[in-house]
Amino acid sequence: MAAKKSKDQQARDRKGKASEASGKAEATSTAVDAGHDADTGGKRAPKHMRADAKRSDGRKPKRKHKTVKVIVAVIAVVAMILASGMGIYGLFVGAEDAANQNWKRTGKVAATVMGDNIMEDTITSQIMSTRGDKSDADWAQYLVDNDETPSGLRSDAINSYKSDIILRHAMIDKGLSYTLQQSDFDRWWDAEGSTYEQYGIDKDAAKNYYASSIRQWLLEQKVVPKESITDKDVLAYLNKNADKYNGARKSSHILFALDDSGKTSNKKKAESVLKKIKDGDVTFEDAASKYSTDSASASDKGNVGWDCDSSFVDAYEKALKELDKGEITDTVVKSTYGYHIIKCTGVLKWSGKLHDIGIVPKDIVDNVRKTLQSERFQKWYDNYESDANVKINDMPHGLPYDVSLVGVTKSKNANANGSSSVNVTSVDENGDVVSSDGDNGTSGSTDNTEKATGNASAKSGDGKAESSTNAE
């Protein structure tokens, strides 16, 4: 019997097959996770582009679905690719340089992944697209201000290409292919395009986000079908993480944002609306739709979901913990975003060990299933990646972006949390690509799960859960 070929040998044997499969897609690239270090295995986005950076409207981008390392790409690399106007897949093996570049090409290979070469000039081209015409001093200052180094940018770029190559080979191994449907993409762009345009990403370039999200989702569903996550698995997870889920609360809010100067001129308006609600002149839900400056939640009667699926600012979280289902704060709650009127719309409690999944709200169950599915897929991918033959070569001397940072200190106006960000693209359970909206003025940090809706009620008792949500 013939000896079993290594994964790298198999990869080389089917290079033509891989090229054919990649040609079926109208767009090729990597997906973006906005630089969440916990999921990237060390692949960092520049700080000025990470997801904890505030948007101009005072809202932070928030992840709606856990994205695993397999499709994590450094946002800087995506921005560089877009700026250069070059697609990704053709750069793996050839380095088609853009015209009018005035730096010296090395012709060297930066890395080899499963038989595919990532050219050093490809990496340099992308990084130089970000450097632009900055002088050495200005470029060094830019790197220091954003907690970056030349070698770090190179590693990030190589890792993003490496992940994309491995993803494509994994899809081929699983018998998967994807053809981007222009009509589907057009509909998505009509709904989400403005988010990307504000960061200089045009419609053609955004296909990279869209296509890679679909590819990752297809592979995840193949490797870990959602049906494989059992009720027993969900209950085990909830019991293991009881400190997070036992006592969880669902809430809605009405936000009266601070004005542009950061003043509190909306406090009186917030107090006036709260009085109307307490007096019965208007329902909380109608007031949220009419008065809230958080447009995303206002369209859903103020709903911001469960606190176990999000991380709220301290003032909001503290006020919410004092409420039972149906209760509204007696006073307006001040946070860094403005003034909130908060209503608790659901509480999940249990004593002893949780046994009955039927009494847990559907949106919590759904989010736990997604988390477990993603964790299992990550484990599978880690094993797949470990079998891949990857060689990363040392960084050559004299690269045009490799400037000395000795003696360079951060500018006084450098923002430690960054200055801009790109929202995350993910795929929902139906295979539709979605983009996360910005934060609703309640979040103190981001989390991995996607807000869903559901209704549940239960009796309390030993070993039983007690939960309730409003059917709003």
Buried (B, 14 or more C-beta within 10 A) or exposed (E): EEEEEEBBBBBBEBBEEBEEBBEEBEBBBBBBBBBBEEBBBEBBBBBBBBBBBBBEEBBBBBBBBBBBBBBBBBBBBBBBBBBBEBBBBEBBBEBEBEEEBEBEEBEBBBBBBBBBBBBBBBBBBBBBBBBEEBEEEEBBBBBBBBBBBBEBBBBBBBBBBBBBBBBBBBBBBEEBBBEBEEEBBEEBBEEBBEBBEEBEBEEEBBBBBBBBBBBBBBBBBBBBEEEEBEEEBBBBBBBEEEEEBBBBBBBBBBBBBBEEEEEBEBBEEBBEBBEBBEEEEBEBBBBBBEBBBBEBBBEBBBBBBBBBBBBBBEBBBEBBEEBEBEBBBEEBBBBBBBBBBBBBBBBBBBEEEBEBBEBBBBBBBBBBBBBBBBBBBBEBBEEBBEEBBBEBEEBEEEBBBBBEBEEBEEEEEBBEEBBBBBBBBBBBBEEBBBBBBBBBBBBBEBBBBBBBBBBBEBEEEEEBBBBBBBEB
